[in-house]
């Protein structure tokens, strides 16, 4: 199982990479195929929406088929196939289509590891293990920054995508050969996602799950590139360095969040406190408009650091899920988390398009930062009604 978890971790490195690399490709895709920031926002949104839409069937497949075949086949068909479509893209629609397929390919890999953790490890350790996997996989976020900018500048973006297609194929094969499906719970248990949706204890968790990852995921995944290019005139390499700083902060935040629930004896207040601070960080990002470039980069890094509560919120919700519905439980929570980024990315693209014609190049981005801050604030307010759990 250790070898299988390593392969799933490598697959999650690819997943983190694919959700974050468009920001670095902003300039070259605009020059080569005429892709605008709004086009890339749609493409990024397609990744998150297809990923989210797959969570419900992936949850069923984890419970019924097991993580080995579910993760291997989807990564092979969607991940490798989508990267190949991207490499052949000649217009923005092709990029959106490729990202749609890649989202499908990436959709099972993190949940497959979470399924194994839930089946084979003590419940109290779930948040720490989940954060550890998320943090290690977030190396992909780092690779999607300066290293990708370097590869694109020296090899070209099409050759880079062909390399990613090959990497996806090899990792999918590794998953199929090494992952072992956990034993299923004894007894004839029946149930569905509808049973989970009928649980009032989860209702106050879903809204924060929907908005918690959107600011860091959307800003790092796309908007950091156009923002620093349009407002500060940074080139591809410089944007890559800034994205690397934010990516490192996101990895650090994930590792820091992991053990905090056990340290403080509460998941609810760790989650609420971190996301409340993230609202303030987004407000600070608006307030530093016009400052030296390192200041907004630092604020973006702070947003990324504070946005690492994702696995702890999943652990909070997972504590209320019955054992025979673990696969569907974690994927339902992930559905809200990833789906929220996709929907909010589409909205942010429309915000940018509506304000980009103005004289102030910073205006679209300040509006996007404000939109994320308000959404996260509402999620925090609803989350106050949730019930804490350390089970």
PyMOL commands that set and color helices and strands:
alter all, ss='L'
color gray80, all
select helices_A, chain A and resi 2-23+26-33+37-64+67-87+92-106+109-120+123-137+139-155+157-178+193-197+200-212+214-232+236-264+268-287+293-306+310-318+323-355+363-383
alter helices_A, ss='H'
color red, helices_A
deselect
rebuild
show_as cartoon
